[in-house]
């Protein structure tokens, strides 16, 4: 029922007015209602930055490190700071709700969207999410926990039925939502759960979240996820996004009038919406917004984002202390990711940053003797032109010009697109009468190049110096929902051009919504030539640093991976360099696990995640030790494809069974349900060396463990003391129950206390439908990751 102070507003509206407010007004806004003092509410995607109200081509905003990299700090203060900084980014745009954090778990390492989520562990995820939410909402900006629930993969994401037993659902996948329950909103997922759509989940949304947990916040749908009127409304969904069209509206009004939905249900949904509006300052007196906040390209943001990224970077291997690098070393920097560092994943996590610093730029600012060599090709799909390859014919600025025409050939609008792409439909303001778009840009280089287009439609492509135009149609494959926006079709061809040539592409629009752009890049070289050049450079330097990784082809919304191996010939590149170099350091520019067949033949490995707009500065700082890369892995790295407790993300007859139960990730590996991994959750060397002594247990309802840690290394370092519980019950997996971090100077010691979390001491009894406590008699493992256990106490 409505709360006392909001009830009069709810009562004053008739049924159609109430229902109208429960569907978005646009792609990212909610409708105002002047009669009750309700202003417009503005939402923005937010996994790695607050993009604003446009999916593509919006304002310039800060690009943060991705979630797995931020989580690798294992630090609630870091998560809180990220929330606070994102609140600043939101306030600068007058955004009320940031759609994050993503708190689904890393069930299978194939999940394409894992880069948005913190970890495979529910405790680590929940504690970090709660801190992020606190940092964001202290400024009056709502957080949104997503995606409720069992939404760990992207294959057939709109139809897949995640089959999860109640024990696993409660103990693993719902736990982070329970821990971060102070968030003012949640988002229901695309998938089904045990045969019922996530947007219609009476059991999860009503019985658990709203009734058992007493949640007073709002539950919204993922975009276009809602399929029904009455079942979704009765199932606990409060808000359908986006709008203005959708399955509610007149259909929901009719369902109430027919008695299929009680109007009290509508009132509860509206009450939650108005409570959200009150919390973010959109109900009653209009909130004031700060007039001065750090700009995305400010020195303040540079320092913050560099530090946040660098502290999460993780040292996986460091033989003979080859790291940190000496600034006087001669270095051969090798790899496509070195010159085109990947700083963000694909899909709704993408933003429009002011710049993206490559590793080549970052190291170049710190080293006097640096040779940079491009690497092998890492993509199968070219991306829109970048780095000034195309320039606007009207202004000369890096980017392209887009001109729209109606059916009569009348010009409707011109716009400049700095990202060499533009959006039609959904959140864009393209005139509906537009039937044709002309995209153009001047080519900045001479010689053989690859040019092309992306987007659904009928295309004509011409280059000023080419003898003939090309014509073809590009159609969506039908392989997934939102393909026209997330993975639009493309085509490229090779041309020989002169600098300044005009590249023009005319598309007849055949879809009401899609992403369109121009592709331009230098023609690719033969792999053998690239590797030969890399080997020569490596042989002539003191150290070779090879940067390898994934791209948004693998780490993206809507698509899962099929393998953990690096794309292209990157493994061959590393092998060849390691055979020629005196010392070889590999930097892995990827957010999720990769297979490293060359691991034994290189001296050091840094895992760098997707480090955001300051990525090159952060990686350089980590390599030279000006900021310690003190990260610890948030996901177990398997030693081979399929060598993990949960692997397949492909539904069979529409169903994806979570057969591993609560034994995901490190839990299953430790129980022998999968082979020994390459690296365990919690692994990370930093630049210190550690001794553990005087480990003791403090008993109680939620016991604590104390230990003395001594830094016996040569560098100041941050240690993360991890405590795992191995229950006495044979059907219960090992689980992380607490951790504490401490900074210690060389030769110094610190006494740490790790308090365990009582929620990890319980188990769900399916027979009784209630929680019970684990039996006494288990063991605590005190560790630097489960691959480096330092003490066991009972």
Secondary structure as the mmCIF struct_conf table of DSSP 4:
data_model
#
loop_
_struct_conf.conf_type_id
_struct_conf.id
_struct_conf.beg_label_comp_id
_struct_conf.beg_label_asym_id
_struct_conf.beg_label_seq_id
_struct_conf.end_label_comp_id
_struct_conf.end_label_asym_id
_struct_conf.end_label_seq_id
HELX_RH_AL_P HELX_RH_AL_P1 UNK A 4 UNK A 12
BEND BEND1 UNK A 13 UNK A 13
HELX_RH_AL_P HELX_RH_AL_P2 UNK A 15 UNK A 20
TURN_TY1_P TURN_TY1_P1 UNK A 21 UNK A 22
STRN STRN1 UNK A 23 UNK A 23
BEND BEND2 UNK A 25 UNK A 28
STRN STRN2 UNK A 29 UNK A 30
STRN STRN3 UNK A 33 UNK A 33
HELX_RH_3T_P HELX_RH_3T_P1 UNK A 34 UNK A 36
TURN_TY1_P TURN_TY1_P2 UNK A 37 UNK A 37
STRN STRN4 UNK A 38 UNK A 38
STRN STRN5 UNK A 41 UNK A 45
BEND BEND3 UNK A 47 UNK A 49
BEND BEND4 UNK A 53 UNK A 53
BEND BEND5 UNK A 55 UNK A 57
HELX_LH_PP_P HELX_LH_PP_P1 UNK A 64 UNK A 66
HELX_RH_AL_P HELX_RH_AL_P3 UNK A 67 UNK A 71
TURN_TY1_P TURN_TY1_P3 UNK A 72 UNK A 73
HELX_RH_AL_P HELX_RH_AL_P4 UNK A 76 UNK A 92
TURN_TY1_P TURN_TY1_P4 UNK A 93 UNK A 94
STRN STRN6 UNK A 97 UNK A 99
STRN STRN7 UNK A 102 UNK A 102
BEND BEND6 UNK A 108 UNK A 108
TURN_TY1_P TURN_TY1_P5 UNK A 109 UNK A 110
TURN_TY1_P TURN_TY1_P6 UNK A 112 UNK A 113
HELX_RH_3T_P HELX_RH_3T_P2 UNK A 114 UNK A 116
STRN STRN8 UNK A 117 UNK A 117
BEND BEND7 UNK A 120 UNK A 120
HELX_RH_AL_P HELX_RH_AL_P5 UNK A 122 UNK A 137
TURN_TY1_P TURN_TY1_P7 UNK A 138 UNK A 140
STRN STRN9 UNK A 142 UNK A 148
BEND BEND8 UNK A 149 UNK A 150
TURN_TY1_P TURN_TY1_P8 UNK A 155 UNK A 159
STRN STRN10 UNK A 161 UNK A 163
HELX_RH_AL_P HELX_RH_AL_P6 UNK A 166 UNK A 168
HELX_RH_PI_P HELX_RH_PI_P1 UNK A 169 UNK A 173
TURN_TY1_P TURN_TY1_P9 UNK A 174 UNK A 174
HELX_RH_AL_P HELX_RH_AL_P7 UNK A 175 UNK A 179
TURN_TY1_P TURN_TY1_P10 UNK A 180 UNK A 182
BEND BEND9 UNK A 184 UNK A 184
STRN STRN11 UNK A 185 UNK A 188
BEND BEND10 UNK A 190 UNK A 191
STRN STRN12 UNK A 192 UNK A 193
TURN_TY1_P TURN_TY1_P11 UNK A 194 UNK A 195
STRN STRN13 UNK A 196 UNK A 197
HELX_RH_3T_P HELX_RH_3T_P3 UNK A 198 UNK A 200
HELX_RH_PI_P HELX_RH_PI_P2 UNK A 202 UNK A 212
BEND BEND11 UNK A 213 UNK A 213
BEND BEND12 UNK A 217 UNK A 217
STRN STRN14 UNK A 218 UNK A 221
HELX_LH_PP_P HELX_LH_PP_P2 UNK A 222 UNK A 222
TURN_TY1_P TURN_TY1_P12 UNK A 223 UNK A 224
BEND BEND13 UNK A 229 UNK A 229
HELX_RH_AL_P HELX_RH_AL_P8 UNK A 230 UNK A 234
TURN_TY1_P TURN_TY1_P13 UNK A 235 UNK A 236
STRN STRN15 UNK A 239 UNK A 240
BEND BEND14 UNK A 242 UNK A 242
BEND BEND15 UNK A 244 UNK A 248
HELX_RH_AL_P HELX_RH_AL_P9 UNK A 249 UNK A 257
TURN_TY1_P TURN_TY1_P14 UNK A 258 UNK A 259
BEND BEND16 UNK A 260 UNK A 261
HELX_RH_AL_P HELX_RH_AL_P10 UNK A 263 UNK A 279
TURN_TY1_P TURN_TY1_P15 UNK A 280 UNK A 281
STRN STRN16 UNK A 283 UNK A 283
BEND BEND17 UNK A 284 UNK A 285
HELX_LH_PP_P HELX_LH_PP_P3 UNK A 286 UNK A 288
BEND BEND18 UNK A 291 UNK A 291
TURN_TY1_P TURN_TY1_P16 UNK A 296 UNK A 297
BEND BEND19 UNK A 298 UNK A 298
HELX_RH_AL_P HELX_RH_AL_P11 UNK A 299 UNK A 312
STRN STRN17 UNK A 314 UNK A 318
HELX_RH_3T_P HELX_RH_3T_P4 UNK A 319 UNK A 321
BEND BEND20 UNK A 324 UNK A 324
HELX_LH_PP_P HELX_LH_PP_P4 UNK A 325 UNK A 326
TURN_TY1_P TURN_TY1_P17 UNK A 327 UNK A 328
BEND BEND21 UNK A 329 UNK A 329
STRN STRN18 UNK A 331 UNK A 334
BEND BEND22 UNK A 335 UNK A 335
HELX_RH_AL_P HELX_RH_AL_P12 UNK A 336 UNK A 339
BEND BEND23 UNK A 340 UNK A 340
BEND BEND24 UNK A 344 UNK A 344
STRN STRN19 UNK A 346 UNK A 346
HELX_RH_3T_P HELX_RH_3T_P5 UNK A 347 UNK A 349
BEND BEND25 UNK A 354 UNK A 354
HELX_RH_AL_P HELX_RH_AL_P13 UNK A 359 UNK A 364
TURN_TY1_P TURN_TY1_P18 UNK A 365 UNK A 366
BEND BEND26 UNK A 368 UNK A 369
STRN STRN20 UNK A 370 UNK A 373
BEND BEND27 UNK A 380 UNK A 381
STRN STRN21 UNK A 384 UNK A 384
TURN_TY1_P TURN_TY1_P19 UNK A 387 UNK A 388
BEND BEND28 UNK A 389 UNK A 389
STRN STRN22 UNK A 390 UNK A 391
TURN_TY1_P TURN_TY1_P20 UNK A 393 UNK A 395
STRN STRN23 UNK A 398 UNK A 398
BEND BEND29 UNK A 399 UNK A 399
STRN STRN24 UNK A 400 UNK A 406
TURN_TY1_P TURN_TY1_P21 UNK A 407 UNK A 408
BEND BEND30 UNK A 409 UNK A 409
STRN STRN25 UNK A 411 UNK A 417
TURN_TY1_P TURN_TY1_P22 UNK A 418 UNK A 419
BEND BEND31 UNK A 420 UNK A 420
STRN STRN26 UNK A 421 UNK A 424
BEND BEND32 UNK A 425 UNK A 425
TURN_TY1_P TURN_TY1_P23 UNK A 426 UNK A 427
TURN_TY1_P TURN_TY1_P24 UNK A 432 UNK A 433
STRN STRN27 UNK A 434 UNK A 443
STRN STRN28 UNK A 447 UNK A 454
BEND BEND33 UNK A 455 UNK A 456
STRN STRN29 UNK A 457 UNK A 463
TURN_TY1_P TURN_TY1_P25 UNK A 464 UNK A 465
BEND BEND34 UNK A 466 UNK A 468
STRN STRN30 UNK A 470 UNK A 474
BEND BEND35 UNK A 479 UNK A 480
TURN_TY1_P TURN_TY1_P26 UNK A 481 UNK A 482
HELX_RH_AL_P HELX_RH_AL_P14 UNK A 483 UNK A 486
BEND BEND36 UNK A 487 UNK A 487
STRN STRN31 UNK A 490 UNK A 497
TURN_TY1_P TURN_TY1_P27 UNK A 499 UNK A 500
STRN STRN32 UNK A 502 UNK A 509
BEND BEND37 UNK A 511 UNK A 513
STRN STRN33 UNK A 514 UNK A 522
HELX_LH_PP_P HELX_LH_PP_P5 UNK A 523 UNK A 526
HELX_RH_AL_P HELX_RH_AL_P15 UNK A 527 UNK A 539
TURN_TY1_P TURN_TY1_P28 UNK A 540 UNK A 540
BEND BEND38 UNK A 541 UNK A 542
STRN STRN34 UNK A 543 UNK A 549
TURN_TY1_P TURN_TY1_P29 UNK A 552 UNK A 554
BEND BEND39 UNK A 555 UNK A 555
STRN STRN35 UNK A 556 UNK A 556
TURN_TY1_P TURN_TY1_P30 UNK A 557 UNK A 558
STRN STRN36 UNK A 559 UNK A 559
BEND BEND40 UNK A 562 UNK A 562
BEND BEND41 UNK A 564 UNK A 565
HELX_LH_PP_P HELX_LH_PP_P6 UNK A 566 UNK A 566
BEND BEND42 UNK A 567 UNK A 567
TURN_TY1_P TURN_TY1_P31 UNK A 568 UNK A 569
HELX_RH_AL_P HELX_RH_AL_P16 UNK A 570 UNK A 580
BEND BEND43 UNK A 582 UNK A 583
STRN STRN37 UNK A 584 UNK A 589
BEND BEND44 UNK A 591 UNK A 592
TURN_TY1_P TURN_TY1_P32 UNK A 597 UNK A 598
HELX_RH_3T_P HELX_RH_3T_P6 UNK A 599 UNK A 601
BEND BEND45 UNK A 602 UNK A 603
STRN STRN38 UNK A 604 UNK A 607
TURN_TY1_P TURN_TY1_P33 UNK A 613 UNK A 614
HELX_RH_AL_P HELX_RH_AL_P17 UNK A 615 UNK A 624
TURN_TY1_P TURN_TY1_P34 UNK A 625 UNK A 625
BEND BEND46 UNK A 626 UNK A 627
STRN STRN39 UNK A 630 UNK A 630
BEND BEND47 UNK A 634 UNK A 635
STRN STRN40 UNK A 637 UNK A 637
BEND BEND48 UNK A 639 UNK A 640
TURN_TY1_P TURN_TY1_P35 UNK A 641 UNK A 642
BEND BEND49 UNK A 644 UNK A 646
STRN STRN41 UNK A 652 UNK A 652
TURN_TY1_P TURN_TY1_P36 UNK A 653 UNK A 654
STRN STRN42 UNK A 655 UNK A 657
TURN_TY1_P TURN_TY1_P37 UNK A 659 UNK A 662
TURN_TY1_P TURN_TY1_P38 UNK A 665 UNK A 665
HELX_RH_AL_P HELX_RH_AL_P18 UNK A 666 UNK A 670
TURN_TY1_P TURN_TY1_P39 UNK A 671 UNK A 672
BEND BEND50 UNK A 673 UNK A 674
HELX_LH_PP_P HELX_LH_PP_P7 UNK A 675 UNK A 677
BEND BEND51 UNK A 678 UNK A 678
STRN STRN43 UNK A 679 UNK A 679
TURN_TY1_P TURN_TY1_P40 UNK A 681 UNK A 682
TURN_TY1_P TURN_TY1_P41 UNK A 686 UNK A 687
STRN STRN44 UNK A 690 UNK A 698
BEND BEND52 UNK A 700 UNK A 700
TURN_TY1_P TURN_TY1_P42 UNK A 701 UNK A 702
STRN STRN45 UNK A 704 UNK A 711
BEND BEND53 UNK A 713 UNK A 715
STRN STRN46 UNK A 717 UNK A 726
BEND BEND54 UNK A 728 UNK A 729
TURN_TY1_P TURN_TY1_P43 UNK A 730 UNK A 731
BEND BEND55 UNK A 732 UNK A 732
STRN STRN47 UNK A 735 UNK A 744
TURN_TY1_P TURN_TY1_P44 UNK A 746 UNK A 747
STRN STRN48 UNK A 749 UNK A 755
HELX_LH_PP_P HELX_LH_PP_P8 UNK A 756 UNK A 757
HELX_RH_3T_P HELX_RH_3T_P7 UNK A 758 UNK A 761
STRN STRN49 UNK A 762 UNK A 765
TURN_TY1_P TURN_TY1_P45 UNK A 766 UNK A 769
STRN STRN50 UNK A 770 UNK A 773
HELX_LH_PP_P HELX_LH_PP_P9 UNK A 774 UNK A 775
BEND BEND56 UNK A 776 UNK A 776
STRN STRN51 UNK A 779 UNK A 783
BEND BEND57 UNK A 784 UNK A 785
TURN_TY1_P TURN_TY1_P46 UNK A 786 UNK A 787
BEND BEND58 UNK A 788 UNK A 788
STRN STRN52 UNK A 789 UNK A 793
#
